[in-house]
Amino acid sequence: MIEDLWWRWVDRLEAQGWGARAMVRPPAGQDVIAAAGEVVGGFPDELAALYRLADGQVGSRHVDGLRTNLFPGHEFLPLAGARRAWQGWADIRATYTADDVDDVDDVDEMITVRGHDPVHRVYTRAPWWPLAEDGGGNHLMVDLDPPPGGTVGQVLVAGPDEDERRVLAPGIGAYLQALLAAELDDPDPAALADGVAWWDAPTLR
């Protein structure tokens, strides 16, 4: 299912002129996927299946020709990049020691939850895996330990510019289905001429 949805999504971007196929990295090996997933207790099947199809996307600076993103406003992180991003979040959590409970409360106090979305109202959690990054430290996360009512593997948003926690989809497959159903603008000819054409789907990030 993930394989079909993923390549349909890449093909849709490609057909609309975004040059997506050139951005897709080769698949990750099973041992690499397993090693990366250890920090969050293992990846759900759909996330592991996605990495078996593509180990993220090629970084924009390494592409000759048109450069674009594979998720709304975000680049799909390779496992190595996602692991570094996860460690960055771990470093933030490490600054909250037992003596700094007030600091933790102050940070989490800023966080809201959209409606009744089943997501923890906190700034950061260890079981959130960074799937994609917007270049400013904000991430599409895969939630490996949601609260009651949530789904393991649900896609959510977190980051320094994202005070509202919201669930975008109950899993990778559902997220790809939502992307396939979304309306996308055609590339701007001027952006294409510059070689960098990022697209967005604001309701899906």
C-alpha positions in Angstrom: 0.0 0.0 0.0 2.7 2.5 1.0 4.7 1.7 -2.2 1.7 2.4 -4.4 0.8 5.6 -2.5 4.4 6.9 -2.4 5.1 6.5 -6.1 1.7 7.9 -7.1 2.5 10.9 -5.0 6.0 11.4 -6.5 4.5 10.9 -10.0 1.8 13.5 -9.3 4.5 16.1 -8.3 6.5 15.1 -11.3 3.6 15.4 -13.7 2.7 18.8 -12.3 6.2 20.1 -13.1 7.9 20.0 -9.7 10.8 17.7 -10.7 10.2 15.4 -7.8 11.8 12.2 -9.0 15.3 13.7 -9.2 15.0 14.5 -5.5 14.2 11.0 -4.3 17.2 9.2 -2.6 17.7 5.4 -3.1 16.1 3.1 -0.5 17.6 2.6 2.9 18.8 -0.9 3.9 16.8 -2.8 6.5 19.8 -2.7 9.0 20.0 1.1 8.6 16.3 1.5 9.2 16.4 -0.8 12.3 19.4 1.0 13.7 17.8 4.5 13.3 14.5 3.2 14.8 16.2 2.0 17.9 16.1 5.5 19.5 12.3 5.5 19.4 11.8 1.8 20.2 11.4 0.8 16.5 9.5 2.3 13.6 5.9 1.4 12.8 5.4 -0.7 9.6 4.3 2.2 7.4 7.3 4.4 8.3 9.8 1.6 7.8 8.1 0.8 4.5 8.6 4.4 3.3 12.3 4.3 4.1 12.6 1.0 2.2 11.4 3.0 -0.9 13.4 6.2 -0.3 15.9 7.2 2.3 14.6 10.8 2.3 15.3 13.3 -0.4 18.5 14.7 -1.9 19.5 17.9 -0.2 18.8 20.9 -2.3 22.4 22.0 -2.5 23.4 18.6 -4.0 21.0 18.7 -6.9 21.8 19.9 -10.4 18.7 21.4 -12.0 15.3 22.0 -10.4 15.3 21.7 -6.6 12.0 21.1 -4.7 10.5 19.6 -1.6 8.6 16.3 -1.3 6.3 17.2 1.6 4.4 20.4 2.1 6.9 23.2 2.9 9.3 20.5 4.2 12.1 18.4 2.8 11.9 14.6 3.5 14.8 13.9 5.8 17.2 11.0 5.1 17.6 8.7 8.1 21.0 10.2 9.0 19.5 13.7 8.9 16.4 12.6 10.9 18.7 11.0 13.5 20.6 14.3 13.9 17.3 16.2 14.1 16.0 13.8 16.8 19.3 14.3 18.7 18.8 18.0 18.5 15.5 17.7 20.2 17.0 15.3 22.7 19.6 17.9 23.5 16.8 20.4 24.1 15.1 18.0 26.5 18.3 17.4 28.3 18.4 21.0 29.3 15.3 20.5 31.3 16.8 18.9 34.5 14.9 17.9 37.6 15.8 21.2 39.1 14.3 23.1 36.2 10.7 21.9 36.4 9.5 25.5 36.2 11.3 25.9 32.9 9.6 22.8 31.5 6.2 24.1 32.7 6.9 27.5 31.1 7.8 26.0 27.7 4.9 23.5 27.7 2.5 26.3 28.8 3.0 28.0 25.4 1.8 24.9 23.6 -1.8 24.5 22.5 -3.6 21.6 20.8 -5.9 22.0 17.8 -9.5 21.2 18.8 -9.6 17.6 20.1 -6.6 16.3 18.2 -5.2 13.3 20.1 -1.7 14.7 20.7 0.4 15.5 23.8 0.4 19.2 24.7 4.1 19.5 25.1 7.0 21.2 23.3 8.9 18.0 22.6 8.8 14.3 23.3 11.4 11.5 22.7 8.9 9.3 20.8 8.4 11.9 18.1 10.5 11.0 15.0 11.4 13.9 12.6 10.1 12.9 9.2 10.7 16.2 7.3 12.1 19.6 8.0 11.3 23.1 6.8 14.8 24.6 7.1 13.9 26.6 10.2 13.9 23.8 12.8 10.2 22.9 12.4 9.4 19.3 11.7 6.7 17.0 10.5 6.9 14.3 13.2 5.8 10.7 13.4 4.3 10.1 16.8 5.3 6.7 18.3 3.6 7.2 21.6 0.3 9.2 21.3 -2.2 9.8 24.1 -5.4 7.8 24.3 -7.4 8.3 21.1 -4.3 8.7 19.0 -2.7 6.3 16.6 0.9 5.0 16.7 2.5 6.5 13.6 0.3 9.5 13.3 1.8 12.6 11.6 2.0 15.8 13.6 3.7 19.2 13.6 6.3 20.5 16.1 9.0 23.2 16.1 10.1 26.6 17.4 7.6 28.3 15.2 4.8 25.8 15.8 3.1 26.4 19.2 0.0 24.5 18.1 0.2 20.7 18.1 -2.1 19.2 15.5 -2.4 15.8 13.9 -2.3 15.9 10.1 -3.1 12.2 9.5 -3.4 9.0 11.6 -0.4 7.4 9.7 2.0 7.7 6.7 -0.4 6.0 4.4 -3.3 8.3 5.3 -1.0 11.3 5.0 0.0 10.3 1.5 -3.7 9.8 0.6 -4.4 13.3 1.9 -1.6 14.7 -0.2 -2.9 12.9 -3.3 -6.3 14.5 -2.7 -4.9 18.0 -2.1 -5.0 20.8 -4.6 -1.6 22.0 -5.6 -0.6 25.1 -7.5 1.4 24.8 -10.7 5.1 25.8 -10.4 5.9 29.5 -10.9 7.8 29.9 -14.2 10.1 32.4 -12.5 10.9 30.0 -9.7 11.5 27.2 -12.2 14.0 29.5 -14.0 15.8 30.1 -10.7 16.0 26.3 -10.2 14.3 26.3 -6.8 10.5 25.7 -6.7 9.1 24.9 -3.4 5.4 24.0 -3.2 3.0 24.0 -0.2 -0.3 22.6 1.0 -0.9 24.7 4.2 -3.6 22.4 5.6 -1.2 19.5 5.5 1.6 20.9 7.5 
